[in-house]
Amino acid sequence: RFHGEGFQEGFAEGSQAGMAEGRRHGALHGARMGSEIGCYLGFALTWHCLLQKCTDEKNSKKIRALDSLIGMIQKFPYEDPTYDKLQEDLEKIRGKFKQVCSMLNIPSDFRIGTERSSLTF
């Protein structure tokens, strides 16, 4: 009897702690993902505006790649955490971002944020 009661109490307490930890984990990773995708969108929109002024063939390819990246980001299911292809779509966006960076001769491994700022005083 004591074993059963102890199990039930431990299970209830563990479930509660697990829910709280799961929420924190989900919020943290959701915020990181949103920040990453927002960065990609800002990057793509900025370069799209910069390249609109030039109409040669090289820039039209870059603009098409940027349009594709922007479209992928706009179709990304932000509101559905149960979307089964979330990671797959995120990897496709990352791949397209790397492709665009390559076309623009920009290193795709730059860091955004305060952790690794390149400015020193």
DSSP file (Angstrom, degrees, kcal/mol; ACC not computed):
  #  RESIDUE AA STRUCTURE BP1 BP2  ACC     N-H-->O    O-->H-N    N-H-->O    O-->H-N    TCO  KAPPA ALPHA  PHI   PSI    X-CA   Y-CA   Z-CA
    1    1 A R     >        0   0    0      0, 0.0     4,-2.5     0, 0.0     5,-0.2   0.000 360.0 360.0 360.0 -46.9    0.0    0.0    0.0
    2    2 A F  H  >  +     0   0    0      1,-0.2     4,-2.6     2,-0.2     5,-0.2   0.873 360.0  53.9 -64.8 -36.1    2.8    2.5    1.0
    3    3 A H  H  > S+     0   0    0      2,-0.2     4,-2.2     1,-0.2    -1,-0.2   0.932 110.1  46.4 -62.1 -45.8    4.6    1.6   -2.2
    4    4 A G  H  > S+     0   0    0      2,-0.2     4,-2.4     1,-0.2    -2,-0.2   0.902 113.5  48.0 -64.0 -43.8    1.6    2.4   -4.3
    5    5 A E  H  X S+     0   0    0     -4,-2.5     4,-2.5     2,-0.2     5,-0.2   0.913 112.3  49.5 -65.2 -41.7    0.9    5.7   -2.5
    6    6 A G  H  X S+     0   0    0     -4,-2.6     4,-2.5     2,-0.2     5,-0.2   0.892 110.5  50.6 -62.8 -39.9    4.5    6.7   -2.8
    7    7 A F  H  X S+     0   0    0     -4,-2.2     4,-2.8    -5,-0.2    -2,-0.2   0.937 110.7  48.7 -62.8 -46.0    4.5    5.9   -6.5
    8    8 A Q  H  X S+     0   0    0     -4,-2.4     4,-2.3     2,-0.2    -2,-0.2   0.912 113.5  46.4 -61.7 -44.1    1.3    7.9   -7.1
    9    9 A E  H  X S+     0   0    0     -4,-2.5     4,-2.4     2,-0.2    -1,-0.2   0.920 115.0  46.7 -64.5 -44.5    2.7   11.0   -5.2
   10   10 A G  H  X S+     0   0    0     -4,-2.5     4,-2.7    -5,-0.2    -2,-0.2   0.886 111.9  51.0 -64.9 -39.6    6.1   10.8   -7.0
   11   11 A F  H  X S+     0   0    0     -4,-2.8     4,-2.4    -5,-0.2    -2,-0.2   0.922 111.5  47.2 -64.2 -44.2    4.4   10.4  -10.3
   12   12 A A  H  X S+     0   0    0     -4,-2.3     4,-2.1     2,-0.2    -2,-0.2   0.920 114.9  46.0 -64.0 -44.2    2.2   13.4   -9.7
   13   13 A E  H  X S+     0   0    0     -4,-2.4     4,-2.4     1,-0.2    -2,-0.2   0.909 113.7  48.9 -66.4 -41.7    5.1   15.5   -8.5
   14   14 A G  H  X S+     0   0    0     -4,-2.7     4,-2.5     2,-0.2    -2,-0.2   0.879 109.6  52.2 -65.0 -38.6    7.3   14.4  -11.4
   15   15 A S  H  X S+     0   0    0     -4,-2.4     4,-2.1    -5,-0.2    -1,-0.2   0.920 110.6  47.9 -63.3 -43.3    4.5   15.1  -13.9
   16   16 A Q  H  X S+     0   0    0     -4,-2.1     4,-2.0     2,-0.2    -2,-0.2   0.934 114.2  45.7 -63.5 -46.9    4.1   18.7  -12.6
   17   17 A A  H  X S+     0   0    0     -4,-2.4     4,-2.4     1,-0.2    -1,-0.2   0.881 112.0  52.8 -64.6 -37.6    7.9   19.3  -12.7
   18   18 A G  H  X S+     0   0    0     -4,-2.5     4,-2.5     2,-0.2    -1,-0.2   0.874 107.2  51.4 -65.9 -38.3    8.1   17.8  -16.1
   19   19 A M  H  X S+     0   0    0     -4,-2.1     4,-2.3     2,-0.2    -2,-0.2   0.929 111.6  46.9 -64.3 -45.0    5.4   20.1  -17.5
   20   20 A A  H  X S+     0   0    0     -4,-2.0     4,-2.2     2,-0.2    -2,-0.2   0.922 114.6  46.4 -63.7 -44.1    7.1   23.2  -16.1
   21   21 A E  H  X S+     0   0    0     -4,-2.4     4,-2.6     1,-0.2    -1,-0.2   0.892 111.4  52.6 -65.7 -38.8   10.5   22.2  -17.5
   22   22 A G  H  X S+     0   0    0     -4,-2.5     4,-2.6     2,-0.2    -2,-0.2   0.888 108.4  50.3 -64.0 -39.6    8.9   21.3  -20.8
   23   23 A R  H  X S+     0   0    0     -4,-2.3     4,-2.7     2,-0.2     5,-0.2   0.929 112.0  47.0 -63.7 -45.4    7.3   24.7  -21.1
   24   24 A R  H  X S+     0   0    0     -4,-2.2     4,-2.4     2,-0.2    -2,-0.2   0.930 113.8  48.1 -61.7 -44.9   10.6   26.5  -20.3
   25   25 A H  H  X S+     0   0    0     -4,-2.6     4,-2.5     1,-0.2     5,-0.3   0.926 113.4  47.2 -62.0 -46.2   12.4   24.3  -22.8
   26   26 A G  H  X S+     0   0    0     -4,-2.6     4,-2.5     1,-0.2     5,-0.2   0.896 112.3  49.3 -63.6 -41.8    9.8   24.9  -25.5
   27   27 A A  H  X S+     0   0    0     -4,-2.7     4,-2.2     2,-0.2    -1,-0.2   0.910 112.4  48.4 -65.1 -41.4    9.7   28.7  -24.9
   28   28 A L  H  X S+     0   0    0     -4,-2.4     4,-2.1    -5,-0.2    -2,-0.2   0.948 116.5  40.7 -64.0 -49.8   13.5   28.9  -25.1
   29   29 A H  H  X S+     0   0    0     -4,-2.5     4,-2.4     1,-0.2    -2,-0.2   0.848 113.8  53.7 -71.3 -33.2   13.8   26.9  -28.3
   30   30 A G  H  X S+     0   0    0     -4,-2.5     4,-2.5    -5,-0.3    -1,-0.2   0.907 109.4  48.8 -64.2 -41.2   10.8   28.6  -29.8
   31   31 A A  H  X S+     0   0    0     -4,-2.2     4,-2.4    -5,-0.2    -2,-0.2   0.901 111.5  49.6 -65.4 -40.9   12.3   32.0  -29.2
   32   32 A R  H  X S+     0   0    0     -4,-2.1     4,-2.5     2,-0.2    -2,-0.2   0.924 112.3  47.5 -62.9 -44.1   15.6   30.9  -30.6
   33   33 A M  H  X S+     0   0    0     -4,-2.4     4,-2.6     1,-0.2     5,-0.2   0.915 112.4  49.3 -64.7 -42.8   14.0   29.6  -33.7
   34   34 A G  H  X S+     0   0    0     -4,-2.5     4,-2.5     1,-0.2    -1,-0.2   0.895 111.5  49.3 -63.0 -40.2   11.9   32.7  -34.1
   35   35 A S  H  X S+     0   0    0     -4,-2.4     4,-2.1     2,-0.2    -2,-0.2   0.906 111.8  49.0 -64.8 -42.5   15.0   34.9  -33.8
   36   36 A E  H  X S+     0   0    0     -4,-2.5     4,-2.1     2,-0.2    -2,-0.2   0.939 114.4  43.8 -63.1 -48.1   16.9   32.8  -36.3
   37   37 A I  H  X S+     0   0    0     -4,-2.6     4,-2.4     1,-0.2    -2,-0.2   0.885 112.1  53.6 -68.1 -37.9   14.1   32.9  -38.9
   38   38 A G  H  X S+     0   0    0     -4,-2.5     4,-2.5    -5,-0.2    -1,-0.2   0.883 107.8  51.4 -61.9 -38.3   13.5   36.7  -38.2
   39   39 A C  H  X S+     0   0    0     -4,-2.1     4,-2.5     2,-0.2    -2,-0.2   0.920 109.7  49.3 -63.4 -44.7   17.1   37.3  -38.9
   40   40 A Y  H  X S+     0   0    0     -4,-2.1     4,-2.7     2,-0.2    -2,-0.2   0.908 111.8  49.0 -62.0 -41.6   16.9   35.4  -42.2
   41   41 A L  H  X S+     0   0    0     -4,-2.4     4,-2.8     2,-0.2     5,-0.2   0.928 111.8  47.7 -66.2 -44.7   13.9   37.4  -43.2
   42   42 A G  H  X S+     0   0    0     -4,-2.5     4,-2.2     2,-0.2    -1,-0.2   0.913 113.2  49.4 -60.6 -42.8   15.4   40.7  -42.4
   43   43 A F  H  X S+     0   0    0     -4,-2.5     4,-2.4     2,-0.2     5,-0.2   0.937 113.4  45.9 -59.1 -49.4   18.6   39.7  -44.3
   44   44 A A  H  X S+     0   0    0     -4,-2.7     4,-2.3     1,-0.2    -2,-0.2   0.907 113.3  48.1 -65.6 -43.1   16.6   38.6  -47.3
   45   45 A L  H  X S+     0   0    0     -4,-2.8     4,-2.2     2,-0.2    -1,-0.2   0.901 112.1  50.1 -65.8 -39.8   14.4   41.7  -47.4
   46   46 A T  H  X S+     0   0    0     -4,-2.2     4,-2.2    -5,-0.2    -2,-0.2   0.947 113.9  43.6 -63.6 -48.8   17.3   44.0  -47.0
   47   47 A W  H  X S+     0   0    0     -4,-2.4     4,-2.3     1,-0.2    -1,-0.2   0.860 110.2  56.9 -66.3 -33.9   19.3   42.4  -49.8
   48   48 A H  H  X S+     0   0    0     -4,-2.3     4,-1.0    -5,-0.2    -1,-0.2   0.931 109.2  45.8 -61.2 -44.9   16.2   42.2  -52.0
   49   49 A C  H  < S+     0   0    0     -4,-2.2     4,-0.4     1,-0.2     3,-0.4   0.900 112.8  50.5 -64.3 -40.8   15.8   46.0  -51.7
   50   50 A L  H >< S+     0   0    0     -4,-2.2     3,-0.6     1,-0.2     4,-0.2   0.867 112.6  45.7 -65.9 -36.2   19.5   46.6  -52.4
   51   51 A L  H >< S+     0   0    0     -4,-2.3     3,-0.9     1,-0.2    -1,-0.2   0.601  90.6  82.7 -85.5 -10.7   19.5   44.5  -55.5
   52   52 A Q  T 3< S+     0   0    0     -4,-1.0    -1,-0.2    -3,-0.4    -2,-0.1   0.795  84.8  61.3 -62.5 -27.4   16.3   45.9  -57.0
   53   53 A K  T <  S+     0   0    0     -3,-0.6     2,-0.4    -4,-0.4    -1,-0.2   0.781  96.7  65.8 -72.5 -26.9   18.2   48.9  -58.4
   54   54 A C    <   -     0   0    0     -3,-0.9     0, 0.0    -4,-0.2     0, 0.0  -0.802  58.4-175.6-100.0 137.4   20.4   46.7  -60.6
   55   55 A T        +     0   0    0     -2,-0.4    -1,-0.1     4,-0.0    -3,-0.1   0.190  37.0 124.3-120.2  17.5   18.8   44.7  -63.4
   56   56 A D  S  > S-     0   0    0      1,-0.1     4,-1.7     4,-0.0     3,-0.1  -0.251  74.4-102.7 -74.8 170.8   21.6   42.6  -64.9
   57   57 A E  H  > S+     0   0    0      1,-0.2     4,-1.6     2,-0.2     5,-0.2   0.859 118.1  55.3 -64.1 -39.0   21.3   38.8  -65.2
   58   58 A K  H  > S+     0   0    0      1,-0.2     4,-1.7     2,-0.2    -1,-0.2   0.925 110.5  45.7 -61.0 -44.1   23.5   38.0  -62.2
   59   59 A N  H  > S+     0   0    0      1,-0.2     4,-2.7     2,-0.2    -1,-0.2   0.823 106.2  59.1 -71.0 -30.0   21.4   40.1  -59.9
   60   60 A S  H  X S+     0   0    0     -4,-1.7     4,-2.1     2,-0.2    -1,-0.2   0.874 105.8  49.7 -66.8 -34.1   18.1   38.7  -61.3
   61   61 A K  H  X S+     0   0    0     -4,-1.6     4,-2.2     2,-0.2    -2,-0.2   0.911 111.7  48.5 -66.8 -41.7   19.3   35.2  -60.2
   62   62 A K  H  X S+     0   0    0     -4,-1.7     4,-2.5     2,-0.2    -2,-0.2   0.908 110.8  50.7 -63.7 -41.8   20.1   36.6  -56.8
   63   63 A I  H  X S+     0   0    0     -4,-2.7     4,-2.8     2,-0.2    -1,-0.2   0.896 109.1  51.2 -64.4 -40.0   16.7   38.3  -56.5
   64   64 A R  H  X S+     0   0    0     -4,-2.1     4,-2.1     2,-0.2    -1,-0.2   0.910 110.8  48.5 -63.5 -40.9   15.0   35.0  -57.5
   65   65 A A  H  X S+     0   0    0     -4,-2.2     4,-2.3     2,-0.2    -2,-0.2   0.906 112.3  48.8 -64.6 -40.9   16.9   33.1  -54.8
   66   66 A L  H  X S+     0   0    0     -4,-2.5     4,-2.9     2,-0.2    -2,-0.2   0.906 109.6  52.3 -64.2 -41.3   16.0   35.8  -52.3
   67   67 A D  H  X S+     0   0    0     -4,-2.8     4,-2.5     1,-0.2    -2,-0.2   0.897 109.2  50.4 -59.8 -40.3   12.3   35.6  -53.4
   68   68 A S  H  X S+     0   0    0     -4,-2.1     4,-2.3     2,-0.2    -2,-0.2   0.923 111.3  47.6 -64.3 -44.5   12.5   31.9  -52.8
   69   69 A L  H  X S+     0   0    0     -4,-2.3     4,-2.3     2,-0.2    -2,-0.2   0.926 112.4  49.2 -62.0 -45.2   13.9   32.3  -49.3
   70   70 A I  H  X S+     0   0    0     -4,-2.9     4,-2.5     1,-0.2    -2,-0.2   0.913 111.3  50.3 -61.2 -42.7   11.3   35.0  -48.4
   71   71 A G  H  X S+     0   0    0     -4,-2.5     4,-1.6     2,-0.2    -1,-0.2   0.898 109.4  50.4 -62.9 -41.3    8.6   32.7  -49.7
   72   72 A M  H  X S+     0   0    0     -4,-2.3     4,-0.6     1,-0.2    -1,-0.2   0.907 112.3  47.6 -62.9 -41.4    9.8   29.8  -47.7
   73   73 A I  H >< S+     0   0    0     -4,-2.3     3,-0.9     1,-0.2    -2,-0.2   0.908 110.2  51.6 -67.5 -41.2   10.0   31.9  -44.5
   74   74 A Q  H 3< S+     0   0    0     -4,-2.5    -1,-0.2     1,-0.2    -2,-0.2   0.801 110.8  48.6 -66.8 -28.1    6.5   33.3  -45.1
   75   75 A K  H 3< S+     0   0    0     -4,-1.6    -1,-0.2    -5,-0.2    -2,-0.2   0.550  82.7 118.6 -86.4  -8.2    5.1   29.8  -45.5
   76   76 A F  S << S-     0   0    0     -3,-0.9     2,-1.8    -4,-0.6     3,-0.2  -0.390  72.8-122.2 -63.1 131.0    6.8   28.6  -42.3
   77   77 A P    >   +     0   0    0      0, 0.0     3,-0.8     0, 0.0     6,-0.2  -0.503  43.1 164.1 -80.7  80.1    4.1   27.4  -39.8
   78   78 A Y  T 3  S+     0   0    0     -2,-1.8   -44,-0.0     1,-0.2    -2,-0.0   0.845  73.0  49.9 -62.2 -35.3    4.9   29.7  -36.8
   79   79 A E  T 3  S+     0   0    0     -3,-0.2    -1,-0.2     1,-0.2    -3,-0.0   0.529  96.5  73.6 -86.9  -7.5    1.6   29.0  -35.1
   80   80 A D    X   +     0   0    0     -3,-0.8     3,-1.5     1,-0.1    -1,-0.2  -0.809  47.6 174.2-114.6  92.6    1.6   25.2  -35.2
   81   81 A P  T 3  S+     0   0    0      0, 0.0    -1,-0.1     0, 0.0     5,-0.1   0.645  81.3  60.1 -71.0 -12.3    4.0   23.6  -32.8
   82   82 A T  T 3  S+     0   0    0      4,-0.0     2,-0.2     3,-0.0    -2,-0.0   0.384  70.4 131.7 -94.5   3.9    2.7   20.1  -33.7
   83   83 A Y    X   -     0   0    0     -3,-1.5     3,-1.2    -6,-0.2    -3,-0.0  -0.398  52.1-147.8 -59.2 123.1    3.7   20.5  -37.4
   84   84 A D  T 3  S+     0   0    0      1,-0.3     3,-0.2    -2,-0.2     4,-0.2   0.667  91.5  48.1 -75.4 -16.9    5.5   17.3  -38.2
   85   85 A K  T 3> S+     0   0    0      1,-0.1     4,-2.8     2,-0.1    -1,-0.3   0.044  74.3 117.3-109.1  26.1    7.9   18.7  -40.8
   86   86 A L  H <> S+     0   0    0     -3,-1.2     4,-2.2     1,-0.2     5,-0.2   0.942  79.9  41.2 -59.1 -52.4    9.0   21.7  -38.7
   87   87 A Q  H  > S+     0   0    0      1,-0.2     4,-2.3     2,-0.2    -1,-0.2   0.882 114.5  53.1 -65.2 -38.3   12.6   20.7  -38.4
   88   88 A E  H  > S+     0   0    0      2,-0.2     4,-1.7     1,-0.2    -2,-0.2   0.926 111.4  45.1 -63.3 -45.2   12.7   19.6  -42.1
   89   89 A D  H  X S+     0   0    0     -4,-2.8     4,-2.2     1,-0.2    -2,-0.2   0.878 111.2  53.6 -67.0 -37.5   11.4   23.0  -43.2
   90   90 A L  H  X S+     0   0    0     -4,-2.2     4,-2.4    -5,-0.2    -1,-0.2   0.899 107.8  50.7 -63.6 -39.9   13.7   24.8  -41.0
   91   91 A E  H  X S+     0   0    0     -4,-2.3     4,-2.3     2,-0.2    -1,-0.2   0.867 108.6  52.2 -65.3 -35.8   16.7   22.9  -42.5
   92   92 A K  H  X S+     0   0    0     -4,-1.7     4,-2.5     2,-0.2    -2,-0.2   0.903 109.6  49.2 -65.5 -40.6   15.5   23.8  -46.0
   93   93 A I  H  X S+     0   0    0     -4,-2.2     4,-2.5     2,-0.2    -2,-0.2   0.921 110.9  49.9 -64.3 -43.5   15.4   27.5  -45.0
   94   94 A R  H  X S+     0   0    0     -4,-2.4     4,-2.2     1,-0.2    -2,-0.2   0.904 111.4  49.6 -60.8 -41.4   18.9   27.3  -43.5
   95   95 A G  H  X S+     0   0    0     -4,-2.3     4,-2.1     2,-0.2    -2,-0.2   0.910 111.1  47.9 -64.4 -42.9   20.1   25.6  -46.8
   96   96 A K  H  X S+     0   0    0     -4,-2.5     4,-2.6     2,-0.2    -2,-0.2   0.889 110.0  53.5 -65.2 -38.7   18.5   28.3  -48.9
   97   97 A F  H  X S+     0   0    0     -4,-2.5     4,-2.6     1,-0.2    -2,-0.2   0.920 109.2  48.5 -61.0 -44.0   20.0   31.0  -46.7
   98   98 A K  H  X S+     0   0    0     -4,-2.2     4,-2.1     2,-0.2    -1,-0.2   0.881 110.7  51.5 -63.6 -38.0   23.5   29.4  -47.2
   99   99 A Q  H  X S+     0   0    0     -4,-2.1     4,-2.2     2,-0.2    -2,-0.2   0.929 110.9  47.4 -64.2 -44.8   22.9   29.3  -50.9
  100  100 A V  H  X S+     0   0    0     -4,-2.6     4,-1.9     1,-0.2    -2,-0.2   0.910 110.8  51.9 -63.4 -42.7   21.9   33.0  -51.0
  101  101 A C  H  <>S+     0   0    0     -4,-2.6     5,-2.8     1,-0.2     4,-0.4   0.897 109.0  51.1 -60.3 -40.0   24.9   33.9  -48.9
  102  102 A S  H ><5S+     0   0    0     -4,-2.1     3,-1.0     1,-0.2    -1,-0.2   0.910 109.3  49.8 -63.6 -42.4   27.1   32.0  -51.3
  103  103 A M  H 3<5S+     0   0    0     -4,-2.2    -1,-0.2     1,-0.2    -2,-0.2   0.830 114.6  44.7 -65.3 -31.5   25.6   33.9  -54.3
  104  104 A L  T 3<5S-     0   0    0     -4,-1.9    -1,-0.2    -5,-0.2    -2,-0.2   0.409 111.8-120.1 -92.4   1.5   26.2   37.2  -52.5
  105  105 A N  T < 5 +     0   0    0     -3,-1.0    -3,-0.2    -4,-0.4    -4,-0.1   0.907  67.8 137.2  57.3  45.7   29.8   36.3  -51.4
  106  106 A I      < -     0   0    0     -5,-2.8    -1,-0.2    -6,-0.1     2,-0.2  -0.973  61.7-112.4-119.3 133.1   28.9   36.6  -47.7
  107  107 A P    >   -     0   0    0      0, 0.0     3,-0.7     0, 0.0    -5,-0.0  -0.487  21.2-154.9 -65.4 130.9   30.0   34.1  -45.1
  108  108 A S  T 3  S+     0   0    0      1,-0.2    -9,-0.0    -2,-0.2   -10,-0.0   0.459  82.5  71.8 -86.6  -0.7   27.0   32.3  -43.8
  109  109 A D  T 3   +     0   0    0      2,-0.1    -1,-0.2   -11,-0.1     2,-0.1   0.196  64.9 130.2-101.9  17.6   28.5   31.4  -40.5
  110  110 A F    <   -     0   0    0     -3,-0.7     2,-0.4     1,-0.1    -4,-0.0  -0.385  55.5-123.9 -69.9 152.8   28.5   34.9  -39.0
  111  111 A R        -     0   0    0      5,-0.2     2,-0.5     2,-0.1    -1,-0.1  -0.776  16.5-157.1-102.3 140.3   27.0   35.2  -35.5
  112  112 A I        +     0   0    0     -2,-0.4     2,-0.3     5,-0.1     3,-0.1  -0.964  55.0  43.7-115.9 130.1   24.2   37.4  -34.5
  113  113 A G  S    S-     0   0    0     -2,-0.5     3,-0.2     1,-0.1    -2,-0.1  -0.768  94.4 -72.3 130.0-176.7   23.8   38.5  -31.0
  114  114 A T  S >  S+     0   0    0     -2,-0.3     3,-0.8     1,-0.2    -1,-0.1   0.540 106.2  83.3 -94.6  -7.6   25.9   39.7  -28.1
  115  115 A E  T 3  S+     0   0    0      1,-0.3    -1,-0.2    -3,-0.1     2,-0.1   0.912 108.0  18.6 -63.7 -42.5   27.7   36.4  -27.3
  116  116 A R  T 3  S+     0   0    0     -3,-0.2    -1,-0.3     0, 0.0    -5,-0.2  -0.440  80.8 172.5-129.1  57.7   30.3   36.8  -30.0
  117  117 A S    <   -     0   0    0     -3,-0.8    -3,-0.1     1,-0.1    -5,-0.1  -0.454  26.5-150.4 -69.8 138.1   30.4   40.4  -30.9
  118  118 A S  S    S+     0   0    0     -2,-0.1     2,-0.4     2,-0.0    -1,-0.1   0.565  71.0  94.0 -87.2  -7.9   33.3   41.3  -33.2
  119  119 A L        +     0   0    0      2,-0.0     2,-0.4     0, 0.0    -2,-0.1  -0.712  53.4 179.2 -86.3 131.0   33.5   44.9  -31.8
  120  120 A T              0   0    0     -2,-0.4    -2,-0.0     1,-0.1     0, 0.0  -0.971 360.0 360.0-130.9 149.1   36.0   45.4  -29.1
  121  121 A F              0   0    0     -2,-0.4    -1,-0.1     0, 0.0    -2,-0.0   0.318 360.0 360.0-126.0 360.0   36.9   48.6  -27.2
